[in-house]
């Protein structure tokens, strides 16, 4: 959940889309009826805290759009 930059009330995500493999844009709408602002945020992977344990026969990562 993100807060409205105008009135600081909670805002709900209305939709989102991937811009790239590591960047997602989210479109939010303020829950305050008096404000009702609509705004966009960006969510980006900026680092990995811990990688998964990888067995000897590691599974290849899927890229965007690929299916198993």
SESE-400272 format. One record per residue (C-alpha): residue number from 1; x, y, z. Coordinates in Angstrom, 2 decimals, padded with zeros to 5 digits. Layout:
REM residues N
<r n="NUM" X="X" Y="Y" Z="Z"/>
...
This chain:
REM residues 68
<r n="1" X="000.00" Y="000.00" Z="000.00"/>
<r n="2" X="001.19" Y="003.49" Z="-000.83"/>
<r n="3" X="000.06" Y="006.75" Z="000.75"/>
<r n="4" X="-001.30" Y="009.67" Z="-001.28"/>
<r n="5" X="001.36" Y="012.37" Z="-001.79"/>
<r n="6" X="-001.31" Y="015.09" Z="-001.34"/>
<r n="7" X="-003.44" Y="014.10" Z="001.67"/>
<r n="8" X="-001.36" Y="011.18" Z="003.09"/>
<r n="9" X="-004.38" Y="008.84" Z="003.13"/>
<r n="10" X="-003.97" Y="005.24" Z="001.93"/>
<r n="11" X="-004.10" Y="004.70" Z="-001.83"/>
<r n="12" X="-005.07" Y="001.49" Z="-003.58"/>
<r n="13" X="-003.23" Y="000.08" Z="-006.58"/>
<r n="14" X="-005.57" Y="000.18" Z="-009.55"/>
<r n="15" X="-003.27" Y="-001.43" Z="-012.12"/>
<r n="16" X="000.39" Y="-002.15" Z="-012.78"/>
<r n="17" X="002.68" Y="-003.05" Z="-015.66"/>
<r n="18" X="006.23" Y="-004.23" Z="-016.11"/>
<r n="19" X="008.39" Y="-001.68" Z="-017.90"/>
<r n="20" X="011.38" Y="-004.04" Z="-017.86"/>
<r n="21" X="012.35" Y="-007.27" Z="-016.12"/>
<r n="22" X="013.24" Y="-005.41" Z="-012.90"/>
<r n="23" X="010.98" Y="-002.33" Z="-013.09"/>
<r n="24" X="007.24" Y="-002.19" Z="-012.46"/>
<r n="25" X="005.00" Y="000.89" Z="-012.66"/>
<r n="26" X="001.95" Y="000.97" Z="-010.41"/>
<r n="27" X="-001.02" Y="003.28" Z="-010.78"/>
<r n="28" X="-002.72" Y="004.25" Z="-007.51"/>
<r n="29" X="-005.90" Y="006.06" Z="-006.50"/>
<r n="30" X="-006.37" Y="007.80" Z="-003.17"/>
<r n="31" X="-009.09" Y="006.28" Z="-000.98"/>
<r n="32" X="-010.17" Y="009.69" Z="000.34"/>
<r n="33" X="-013.34" Y="010.79" Z="-001.50"/>
<r n="34" X="-012.42" Y="014.44" Z="-000.99"/>
<r n="35" X="-009.00" Y="013.94" Z="-002.63"/>
<r n="36" X="-009.30" Y="011.01" Z="-005.09"/>
<r n="37" X="-005.87" Y="011.79" Z="-006.54"/>
<r n="38" X="-004.47" Y="009.33" Z="-009.07"/>
<r n="39" X="-000.70" Y="008.91" Z="-009.31"/>
<r n="40" X="002.01" Y="006.52" Z="-010.50"/>
<r n="41" X="004.90" Y="004.92" Z="-008.62"/>
<r n="42" X="007.83" Y="002.79" Z="-009.73"/>
<r n="43" X="008.98" Y="-000.42" Z="-008.06"/>
<r n="44" X="012.49" Y="-001.63" Z="-008.86"/>
<r n="45" X="014.62" Y="-004.56" Z="-007.79"/>
<r n="46" X="017.77" Y="-002.92" Z="-006.43"/>
<r n="47" X="019.48" Y="-005.84" Z="-004.77"/>
<r n="48" X="019.26" Y="-009.42" Z="-003.54"/>
<r n="49" X="019.59" Y="-010.08" Z="000.18"/>
<r n="50" X="019.92" Y="-013.85" Z="-000.11"/>
<r n="51" X="020.04" Y="-016.00" Z="-003.22"/>
<r n="52" X="018.12" Y="-019.28" Z="-003.21"/>
<r n="53" X="020.01" Y="-022.49" Z="-002.49"/>
<r n="54" X="021.03" Y="-023.91" Z="-005.86"/>
<r n="55" X="021.28" Y="-027.69" Z="-006.24"/>
<r n="56" X="023.86" Y="-029.17" Z="-008.62"/>
<r n="57" X="021.25" Y="-029.39" Z="-011.38"/>
<r n="58" X="020.04" Y="-025.81" Z="-011.07"/>
<r n="59" X="016.81" Y="-024.78" Z="-012.77"/>
<r n="60" X="017.27" Y="-022.06" Z="-015.38"/>
<r n="61" X="015.48" Y="-018.79" Z="-014.62"/>
<r n="62" X="012.61" Y="-017.88" Z="-016.93"/>
<r n="63" X="012.75" Y="-014.51" Z="-018.63"/>
<r n="64" X="009.70" Y="-012.31" Z="-019.11"/>
<r n="65" X="007.17" Y="-013.84" Z="-021.47"/>
<r n="66" X="008.57" Y="-017.40" Z="-021.34"/>
<r n="67" X="006.46" Y="-020.31" Z="-020.19"/>
<r n="68" X="007.73" Y="-023.46" Z="-018.48"/>
